């Protein structure tokens, strides 16, 4: 028993307590907002699911952090096989939620569901960081290596888009890839070349890569009032809710639109509208301060890592947290199209929250092993 408590004390001393604390604070805040957003329905089920996902997520993060992140490289083939298997399984047996064409969900018992693409983000971070680690730093900018890294980075996003029509996940995967490439030491000229190529391909991607439903999501933000009761309704109600909250908001559990359910799915992608209406600008600022604390802590861990793999992993998790925060805020403020991206740690979604904590677990592992001697990949 004494050894058990000693192990716990050792873990607490060695882990990044600040990062874990910030994540728990964000999750608890998110649970409170989810409760408010679903209170009008008379059911607290979504709140309990979110709170349970937080507990599972924290536990999973701690378990992952107990392992040396570099050892995951030995299981790359298995990780790739599981990723492809999940995507194919979802393509065959998955379903698209009402009002979308994203065939990205799998039904589970007891009315639960699972979104494999959330897990793909974490798996991609592991596989891509491993790819970077096996390339000599002085060779990273050679054409062959840049092309192979590009193919590795674009493939998951393209497969998710092709099989699931999930533009949100594809966008976040691409952002993760860009951040990891930058951390890997890829020179700016390659980014410039890639940006130019993307600009040239944009019309083709628009015509052949997006479904009519997705194109409408882009065009509607130019004039939400052109379909105020249809495709523009959700974002119109969101910006009205956020704007009406003023500086201090109406008070927790007192938002008129939140408590009447006027903002569709406010507990999920549009959780920021709940914070804005009920807690005002002050509440929104607190939400973003907590998220920035998490994001900058991840960057700090990457900066003190003793090897490139750890640094690139942290860059990937940073890219995931930052891009989801910016895209979700843009959606809620009608500055970006609605593409199904959640606000990290705040939006409802068991799969999303647990997978976010998986990413946190990887960062905690990097922090815990930052003084360990570098290992050669086999």
WOGIRA-V799067 format. One record per pair of residues at least 12 apart in sequence whose C-alpha atoms are under 6 Angstrom apart, sorted by the first residue. I is the first residue (numbers start at 1). J is the second residue. D is the distance in whole Angstrom. If there is no record, write none. Layout:
# WOGIRA-V799067
i & j & d
I & J & D
I & J & D
This chain:
# WOGIRA-V799067
i & j & d
14 & 368 & 6
15 & 368 & 6
26 & 345 & 6
27 & 345 & 5
27 & 346 & 6
30 & 346 & 4
34 & 47 & 6
34 & 267 & 5
35 & 47 & 5
36 & 253 & 5
37 & 258 & 6
37 & 267 & 5
40 & 259 & 5
50 & 350 & 6
53 & 350 & 5
53 & 354 & 6
57 & 354 & 4
57 & 357 & 5
61 & 357 & 5
61 & 358 & 5
61 & 361 & 4
64 & 361 & 5
65 & 361 & 5
65 & 364 & 5
65 & 365 & 4
69 & 365 & 6
91 & 163 & 6
94 & 106 & 5
102 & 164 & 6
102 & 165 & 5
102 & 166 & 5
103 & 164 & 5
104 & 164 & 5
114 & 351 & 6
118 & 352 & 6
119 & 355 & 6
125 & 313 & 6
125 & 316 & 6
129 & 309 & 5
129 & 312 & 6
129 & 313 & 6
133 & 309 & 5
141 & 186 & 6
153 & 177 & 6
157 & 170 & 4
157 & 173 & 6
168 & 339 & 5
168 & 340 & 5
168 & 341 & 5
175 & 319 & 6
176 & 316 & 5
176 & 319 & 5
176 & 320 & 6
179 & 315 & 6
179 & 319 & 6
180 & 312 & 5
180 & 315 & 5
180 & 316 & 5
183 & 312 & 6
217 & 337 & 5
218 & 337 & 5
234 & 263 & 6
234 & 264 & 6
235 & 334 & 6
237 & 263 & 6
238 & 273 & 5
238 & 332 & 6
239 & 333 & 6
241 & 273 & 6
241 & 277 & 5
242 & 273 & 5
242 & 276 & 4
242 & 277 & 5
245 & 276 & 6
245 & 277 & 4
245 & 280 & 5
246 & 280 & 5
247 & 280 & 5
247 & 281 & 5
247 & 282 & 6
248 & 279 & 5
248 & 280 & 4
249 & 277 & 5
249 & 278 & 5
249 & 279 & 4
249 & 280 & 4
250 & 278 & 5
251 & 278 & 5
251 & 279 & 6
252 & 278 & 5
255 & 277 & 6
255 & 278 & 5
267 & 348 & 6
268 & 347 & 5
268 & 348 & 5
269 & 342 & 5
270 & 332 & 6
271 & 347 & 6
295 & 318 & 6
298 & 314 & 6
301 & 367 & 6
302 & 314 & 5
305 & 370 & 5
306 & 370 & 5
310 & 366 & 6
314 & 363 & 6
325 & 343 & 5
328 & 341 & 6
328 & 342 & 6
328 & 343 & 6
